[in-house]
Amino acid sequence: MPDISLTTVVVLCLAALAAGWIDAVVGGGGLLLLPALLLGLPGSTPAAHALGTNKAVAIVGTTGAAVTYVRKTPVDVPTAVRIGLAALAGSMGGAFFAAGMSTEVLKPVIMVVLLAVAAFVILRPAFGTAPSAEPASPKRILAAIGLAGLGIGFYDGLIGPGTGTFLVLALTAVLHLDLVAASATAKIVNCCTNAGALAMFAWQGAVLWQLAGLMALFNLVGGMVGAHTALKKGSGFVRIVLLTTVLGLVVKMAYEQWLA
């Protein structure tokens, strides 16, 4: 493990706690967790180690949130698993290509992703407020497997931050779910993408296991609390958290990129 201060470890654990809560409510906890790792780890640490450690932490909180959702709200588990298996394959492919990616490439890409998500949600105020009365057709399920599974899975393995948010948006748009049901389904799919990417990063030796284990405990607590909060507050609350999180991170990363 790199030589990092106790203060940095504490900050990273708190970031993992907050990221777990955000990820469970609306997805995208990696938008907080990965930048925290990129900033907290020594500059000599390869970007792949931050990506791999992020996956080792996130899979714990995501699994806890997924279990909480499945126990508390109706979820089409078979469909989620089919999308998840495609996502697992996509994420392993993305992780394979991620080893050569540098931190300087990651940060601008994350900022563009954040701005795209914020613009979409702001321009579609009714998005995800009510589910479709009809079950998803086979064509829509197949489209979800391609987009949310293979496509977003590949992105998750390659870069990662925002995957949960993209899954929520894609599942809401393609399967016509409300935001709470989409968040629940996304957690199951995200477990698969995290597992695929983590397996590849572990094989490459790009996971800081000691740090990840400590942060994962905080991420798990955040994930379970966040899932309970989303189920209690509903889709309107999820939308507010989504916009607040995305816009706040855009400002933070823009400051770090150009003004700090």
C-alpha positions as CSV (number, residue, x, y, z in Angstrom):
1,M,0.0,0.0,0.0
2,P,1.3,3.5,-0.8
3,D,2.5,5.7,2.1
4,I,-0.5,7.9,2.9
5,S,-1.3,9.8,6.1
6,L,-3.9,8.8,8.7
7,T,-5.8,12.0,7.8
8,T,-6.0,11.0,4.2
9,V,-7.2,7.5,5.1
10,V,-10.0,9.1,7.3
11,V,-11.0,11.4,4.4
12,L,-11.1,8.5,2.0
13,C,-13.3,6.4,4.4
14,L,-15.7,9.3,4.7
15,A,-15.8,9.7,1.0
16,A,-16.6,6.0,0.7
17,L,-19.4,6.4,3.2
18,A,-20.9,9.3,1.2
19,A,-20.4,7.5,-2.1
20,G,-22.2,4.4,-0.9
21,W,-25.2,6.5,0.1
22,I,-25.2,8.4,-3.2
23,D,-24.7,5.3,-5.2
24,A,-27.6,3.5,-3.6
25,V,-30.0,6.5,-4.0
26,V,-29.3,7.4,-7.6
27,G,-26.1,5.8,-8.7
28,G,-22.8,7.5,-9.5
29,G,-21.0,7.1,-6.2
30,G,-17.9,6.6,-8.2
31,L,-18.1,10.2,-9.3
32,L,-17.2,11.0,-5.7
33,L,-15.1,8.0,-4.8
34,L,-12.7,7.8,-7.8
35,P,-11.8,11.5,-7.7
36,A,-11.2,11.2,-4.0
37,L,-8.8,8.3,-4.6
38,L,-7.1,10.1,-7.5
39,L,-6.5,13.1,-5.2
40,G,-5.7,11.1,-2.0
41,L,-3.2,8.6,-3.4
42,P,0.4,9.7,-4.0
43,G,1.0,11.1,-7.5
44,S,3.3,8.2,-8.4
45,T,0.4,5.7,-8.0
46,P,-0.7,4.4,-11.4
47,A,-4.3,5.4,-12.3
48,A,-5.2,1.7,-12.8
49,H,-4.6,1.2,-9.0
50,A,-7.1,4.0,-8.2
51,L,-9.6,2.4,-10.6
52,G,-9.1,-1.1,-9.2
53,T,-9.3,0.0,-5.6
54,N,-12.5,1.9,-6.5
55,K,-14.1,-1.3,-7.8
56,A,-13.1,-3.3,-4.7
57,V,-14.8,-0.7,-2.5
58,A,-17.8,-0.1,-4.7
59,I,-18.8,-3.8,-5.1
60,V,-19.4,-4.1,-1.3
61,G,-21.7,-1.1,-1.0
62,T,-23.5,-1.9,-4.2
63,T,-24.2,-5.5,-3.1
64,G,-25.5,-4.2,0.2
65,A,-27.8,-1.8,-1.5
66,A,-29.0,-4.4,-4.0
67,V,-30.0,-6.8,-1.2
68,T,-31.8,-4.0,0.6
69,Y,-33.8,-3.1,-2.5
70,V,-34.7,-6.6,-3.5
71,R,-36.0,-7.2,0.1
72,K,-38.1,-4.0,0.2
73,T,-39.4,-3.3,-3.4
74,P,-40.6,-5.3,-6.4
75,V,-37.7,-5.9,-8.8
76,D,-37.6,-7.9,-12.1
77,V,-34.6,-9.9,-10.9
78,P,-34.4,-12.2,-14.0
79,T,-34.3,-9.2,-16.4
80,A,-31.8,-7.5,-14.1
81,V,-29.6,-10.6,-14.1
82,R,-29.6,-10.9,-17.9
83,I,-28.6,-7.3,-18.3
84,G,-26.0,-7.9,-15.5
85,L,-24.4,-10.8,-17.3
86,A,-23.9,-8.7,-20.4
87,A,-22.6,-5.9,-18.2
88,L,-20.1,-8.3,-16.6
89,A,-18.6,-9.2,-20.0
90,G,-18.6,-5.6,-21.1
91,S,-16.8,-4.4,-17.9
92,M,-14.1,-7.1,-18.1
93,G,-13.4,-5.8,-21.7
94,G,-13.3,-2.2,-20.5
95,A,-11.0,-3.1,-17.6
96,F,-8.6,-4.9,-19.9
97,F,-8.0,-1.6,-21.8
98,A,-7.9,0.6,-18.7
99,A,-4.4,-0.3,-17.5
100,G,-2.7,2.2,-19.9
101,M,-5.0,5.1,-19.1
102,S,-3.5,8.1,-17.2
103,T,-5.0,10.3,-14.5
104,E,-4.7,13.3,-16.8
105,V,-7.0,11.6,-19.3
106,L,-9.5,10.5,-16.7
107,K,-10.4,13.9,-15.1
108,P,-11.5,15.7,-18.3
109,V,-13.6,12.7,-19.4
110,I,-15.4,12.6,-16.0
111,M,-16.2,16.3,-16.3
112,V,-17.8,15.9,-19.7
113,V,-19.8,12.9,-18.5
114,L,-21.1,14.9,-15.5
115,L,-22.2,17.8,-17.7
116,A,-24.0,15.5,-20.1
117,V,-25.9,13.9,-17.2
118,A,-26.9,17.2,-15.6
119,A,-28.1,18.6,-19.0
120,F,-30.3,15.5,-19.6
121,V,-31.9,15.6,-16.2
122,I,-32.6,19.3,-16.2
123,L,-34.1,19.3,-19.7
124,R,-36.4,16.3,-18.8
125,P,-38.1,17.3,-15.6
126,A,-40.7,14.5,-15.8
127,F,-38.1,11.9,-16.5
128,G,-38.6,8.8,-14.2
129,T,-41.5,10.2,-12.2
130,A,-43.9,7.4,-13.1
131,P,-43.5,3.9,-14.4
132,S,-45.1,2.5,-17.5
133,A,-48.3,0.6,-16.9
134,E,-47.2,-2.1,-19.4
135,P,-44.5,-4.7,-18.9
136,A,-41.3,-4.3,-20.9
137,S,-41.4,-5.9,-24.4
138,P,-38.7,-8.4,-25.5
139,K,-37.4,-5.7,-27.9
140,R,-37.0,-3.2,-25.0
141,I,-35.3,-5.9,-22.8
142,L,-32.9,-6.7,-25.7
143,A,-32.1,-3.0,-26.1
144,A,-31.5,-2.7,-22.4
145,I,-29.1,-5.7,-22.5
146,G,-27.2,-4.0,-25.3
147,L,-27.1,-0.5,-23.9
148,A,-27.2,-0.9,-20.2
149,G,-25.4,-4.2,-20.3
150,L,-22.6,-4.3,-22.9
151,G,-22.3,-0.6,-23.5
152,I,-22.4,0.8,-20.0
153,G,-20.6,-2.3,-18.7
154,F,-17.7,-1.5,-21.0
155,Y,-17.6,2.1,-19.8
156,D,-17.6,0.9,-16.2
157,G,-14.6,-1.3,-16.7
158,L,-12.7,1.4,-18.7
159,I,-13.4,4.5,-16.5
160,G,-16.2,3.7,-14.0
161,P,-17.5,7.0,-12.4
162,G,-21.2,7.6,-13.2
163,T,-22.0,4.0,-14.1
164,G,-24.8,3.7,-11.6
165,T,-26.3,7.0,-12.8
166,F,-26.1,6.0,-16.4
167,L,-27.7,2.7,-15.6
168,V,-30.6,4.4,-13.9
169,L,-31.0,6.8,-16.8
170,A,-30.8,4.0,-19.4
171,L,-33.2,1.6,-17.5
172,T,-35.7,4.4,-17.0
173,A,-35.6,5.4,-20.6
174,V,-35.5,1.9,-22.2
175,L,-37.7,-0.1,-19.8
176,H,-39.9,2.8,-18.7
177,L,-39.3,2.3,-15.0
178,D,-39.6,5.0,-12.3
179,L,-36.4,6.2,-10.7
180,V,-36.7,4.1,-7.6
181,A,-37.3,0.9,-9.6
182,A,-34.5,1.8,-12.0
183,S,-32.2,2.4,-9.0
184,A,-33.1,-1.0,-7.6
185,T,-32.5,-2.8,-11.0
186,A,-29.3,-0.8,-11.5
187,K,-27.8,-2.1,-8.3
188,I,-28.1,-5.7,-9.4
189,V,-26.6,-4.8,-12.8
190,N,-23.9,-2.7,-11.2
191,C,-22.9,-5.7,-8.9
192,C,-22.1,-7.6,-12.1
193,T,-20.1,-4.8,-13.7
194,N,-18.1,-4.3,-10.6
195,A,-17.4,-8.0,-10.3
196,G,-16.2,-8.2,-13.9
197,A,-14.0,-5.1,-13.7
198,L,-12.6,-6.1,-10.2
199,A,-11.6,-9.6,-11.5
200,M,-9.6,-8.0,-14.3
201,F,-8.0,-5.4,-12.1
202,A,-7.1,-8.1,-9.5
203,W,-5.6,-10.2,-12.2
204,Q,-3.4,-7.2,-13.2
205,G,-2.4,-6.6,-9.6
206,A,-4.0,-3.2,-9.6
207,V,-6.0,-3.3,-6.3
208,L,-4.8,-1.8,-3.0
209,W,-6.5,-4.4,-0.9
210,Q,-5.8,-3.1,2.6
211,L,-7.1,0.4,1.8
212,A,-10.0,-1.0,-0.1
213,G,-11.1,-3.3,2.7
214,L,-11.2,-0.5,5.2
215,M,-13.1,1.9,2.8
216,A,-15.5,-0.9,1.8
217,L,-16.9,-1.1,5.4
218,F,-17.9,2.5,5.2
219,N,-19.2,2.1,1.7
220,L,-21.4,-0.8,2.8
221,V,-23.0,1.3,5.6
222,G,-23.6,4.2,3.2
223,G,-25.1,1.9,0.6
224,M,-27.6,0.2,2.9
225,V,-28.7,3.5,4.5
226,G,-29.0,5.1,1.0
227,A,-31.3,2.3,-0.2
228,H,-33.6,2.7,2.8
229,T,-33.7,6.5,2.2
230,A,-34.6,6.1,-1.5
231,L,-37.4,3.6,-0.8
232,K,-38.8,5.9,1.8
233,K,-38.6,9.2,0.0
234,G,-39.5,8.2,-3.6
235,S,-38.6,9.3,-7.1
236,G,-38.8,13.1,-6.5
237,F,-36.2,12.9,-3.8
238,V,-33.9,10.7,-6.0
239,R,-34.1,13.3,-8.8
240,I,-33.1,16.1,-6.4
241,V,-30.1,14.1,-5.1
242,L,-29.1,13.3,-8.7
243,L,-29.0,16.9,-9.8
244,T,-27.3,18.1,-6.5
245,T,-24.6,15.5,-6.8
246,V,-23.8,16.0,-10.4
247,L,-23.8,19.8,-10.4
248,G,-21.7,19.9,-7.2
249,L,-19.1,17.6,-8.7
250,V,-19.0,19.6,-11.9
251,V,-18.1,22.7,-9.9
252,K,-15.6,20.8,-7.8
253,M,-13.7,19.2,-10.7
254,A,-13.8,22.3,-12.8
255,Y,-12.1,24.2,-9.9
256,E,-9.5,21.6,-9.5
257,Q,-8.8,21.4,-13.3
258,W,-8.5,25.1,-14.0
259,L,-8.3,27.2,-10.8
260,A,-6.5,25.2,-8.1
